Amino acid sequence: MSQQELEEMFTPVLEDVAERSMVAERFIDKNLYQIYIATLWANVVLDPAEVGIAEEDLEDLHEVLNSRIALVLGAEQNVTECFRFINSRSGETAMNQARLTKTHRELLLYFSSLILDPSGHKRWMDRVNRDSH
């Protein structure tokens, strides 16, 4: 699937994310927006087929999301920075204010670990798997 097709496919979702993040007619709660984007990315990565894309489309979708994020949050912002925010003290506060469920919070923190520190995440998962056997 091309980036253009992915952009067309995800535009309604991305517009909904922006709309749900608005606190006034043209003001977006950037913290909430980052939570929604991180949630979207985590869910798509968990099961790309469920949203109608192939696993090999994830890289192009990542670029589509990065482009949209830059328009909303600024040129330096992207999917990785959304997860860096999730993993911060401010992200913790925002997740509390958004009243995320424990499962939702754990999903976002899991993906933060995976994205921000892949080798540390692998060591942690190896330890968890070793301890469970």
C-alpha positions in Angstrom: 0.0 0.0 0.0 1.4 3.4 -0.9 1.9 6.3 1.6 -0.9 8.2 -0.2 -3.3 5.2 0.2 -2.4 5.0 3.9 -2.9 8.7 4.4 -6.3 8.5 2.8 -7.2 5.5 4.8 -6.1 7.0 8.2 -7.2 10.6 7.6 -10.6 10.0 9.2 -9.0 8.5 12.3 -6.4 11.2 12.5 -9.0 13.9 12.2 -11.0 12.2 14.9 -7.9 12.1 17.2 -7.4 15.9 16.6 -11.1 16.6 17.3 -11.1 14.5 20.5 -8.0 16.4 21.6 -9.6 19.9 21.2 -10.2 21.9 24.3 -11.6 24.9 22.3 -12.5 25.5 18.7 -8.9 25.6 17.5 -6.8 24.6 20.5 -5.5 21.1 20.9 -4.6 19.6 24.2 -1.2 18.4 23.0 -0.8 15.9 25.9 -4.1 14.2 25.1 -3.2 14.2 21.4 0.1 12.4 22.2 -1.8 9.8 24.2 -4.2 9.2 21.4 -1.5 8.9 18.8 0.5 6.5 20.9 -2.6 4.4 21.5 -3.4 4.4 17.7 0.2 3.3 16.9 0.3 0.6 19.6 -3.0 -0.9 18.4 -2.1 -0.9 14.7 1.3 -2.5 15.5 -0.4 -5.2 17.6 -2.7 -6.2 14.7 -2.2 -4.5 11.4 -4.6 -6.8 9.6 -7.4 -5.7 11.9 -7.2 -2.2 10.4 -6.8 -3.5 6.9 -3.0 -3.1 6.3 -0.1 -5.6 6.0 2.8 -5.7 8.4 5.1 -4.3 5.7 2.9 -1.2 5.5 3.8 -0.2 9.1 7.0 1.7 8.0 5.0 3.8 5.5 2.2 4.4 8.0 4.8 5.5 10.6 5.9 8.2 8.1 2.3 9.2 7.5 1.8 9.6 11.2 5.0 11.5 11.6 3.9 14.0 9.0 0.6 14.5 10.6 2.1 14.8 14.1 4.6 17.5 12.8 1.7 19.5 11.5 -0.1 19.4 14.8 2.7 19.4 17.4 5.6 20.9 15.5 8.4 19.8 13.2 10.5 18.1 15.8 7.6 15.9 17.0 6.9 12.3 15.8 5.7 8.9 17.0 8.8 8.3 19.0 8.5 11.6 20.7 4.9 10.8 21.6 6.2 7.7 23.4 9.0 9.7 25.0 6.2 11.9 26.4 4.2 8.9 27.6 7.3 7.7 29.5 7.9 11.1 31.2 6.5 12.5 34.4 4.3 14.8 32.3 3.0 11.8 30.5 2.2 10.0 33.7 0.3 13.1 34.8 -1.6 13.3 31.5 -2.5 9.6 31.6 -3.9 10.2 35.2 -5.9 13.2 34.0 -7.2 11.2 31.0 -8.2 8.4 33.5 -6.6 5.7 31.4 -7.3 2.1 32.6 -4.5 0.1 34.1 -4.4 -2.0 30.9 -4.3 1.0 28.6 -1.5 2.6 30.6 0.5 -0.7 30.7 0.1 -1.0 26.9 1.5 2.5 26.3 4.4 2.0 28.8 5.2 -1.4 27.2 5.4 0.2 23.8 7.4 3.1 25.3 9.9 0.6 26.5 10.0 -1.2 23.2 10.5 1.9 21.2 12.8 4.0 23.4 15.1 1.2 24.7 14.8 -1.8 22.5 17.9 -3.6 24.0 16.8 -2.9 27.6 13.3 -4.0 26.6 14.7 -7.3 25.2 16.7 -7.9 28.4 13.6 -7.2 30.5 11.5 -9.6 28.4 14.2 -12.3 28.6 14.2 -11.9 32.4 10.4 -12.0 32.6 10.3 -15.2 30.4 13.1 -16.8 32.3 11.3 -16.1 35.7 8.0 -17.4 34.4 9.4 -20.8 33.4 
